Amino acid sequence: MGGQVAGLANRLRELRARHGLTQAQLAEQVGVSRKTINTIENRVFVPSTLLALKLARALDVSVHDIFALEEDG
């Protein structure tokens, strides 16, 4: 599998599970493929601002609750 995108941490998997949603169910709600959700959760893909906002709305949280800048080590 490809490497992780540095600099952006996310809690998408945790928040999705808290809502009892599969990757496919969340993907359908926001209009993307299950693979897209998977690549975001595994930090291979950084979503657009529009997709990040749609994910936040679907999970009833703010974008900041899902995504955060990683602290420099």
C-alpha positions in Angstrom: 0.0 0.0 0.0 1.1 3.6 -0.6 2.6 5.8 2.0 0.7 8.1 4.3 0.2 11.8 3.6 2.3 13.7 6.1 0.9 16.5 8.1 -2.8 15.7 8.3 -4.2 13.5 11.0 -7.8 12.3 11.0 -10.3 10.5 13.2 -12.7 9.5 10.4 -12.6 5.8 11.2 -13.3 6.4 14.9 -16.2 8.8 14.2 -17.7 6.7 11.4 -17.7 3.7 13.8 -19.3 5.7 16.6 -22.2 6.4 14.2 -22.4 2.7 13.3 -21.7 3.3 9.6 -19.7 1.2 7.2 -17.3 2.8 4.8 -19.8 2.1 2.0 -22.7 3.7 4.0 -20.7 6.9 4.7 -19.5 7.0 1.1 -23.1 6.8 -0.2 -24.1 9.7 2.1 -21.4 12.0 0.8 -21.4 10.9 -2.8 -18.0 9.1 -3.1 -16.8 5.6 -3.4 -16.0 3.3 -0.5 -12.4 3.3 -1.7 -12.3 7.0 -1.2 -13.4 6.7 2.4 -10.8 3.9 2.9 -8.0 6.0 1.5 -8.9 9.0 3.7 -9.0 6.8 6.8 -5.6 5.3 5.9 -4.2 8.8 5.3 -3.3 8.0 1.7 -5.7 10.7 0.3 -6.4 14.2 1.6 -10.1 15.1 0.8 -11.1 18.4 -0.8 -12.6 21.1 1.4 -16.0 20.3 -0.1 -15.7 16.6 0.8 -14.4 17.3 4.3 -17.4 19.5 4.9 -19.8 16.8 3.6 -18.1 14.3 5.9 -18.5 16.6 8.9 -22.1 17.2 8.1 -22.8 13.4 7.7 -21.1 12.7 11.0 -22.7 15.7 12.8 -19.3 17.1 13.8 -17.1 20.0 12.8 -14.3 19.5 10.2 -11.9 20.2 13.1 -13.3 17.2 14.9 -12.3 14.9 12.0 -9.1 16.5 10.7 -6.1 18.2 12.4 -2.7 19.3 11.5 0.0 17.0 13.0 2.4 18.6 15.3 5.9 18.8 14.0 8.2 16.3 15.8 
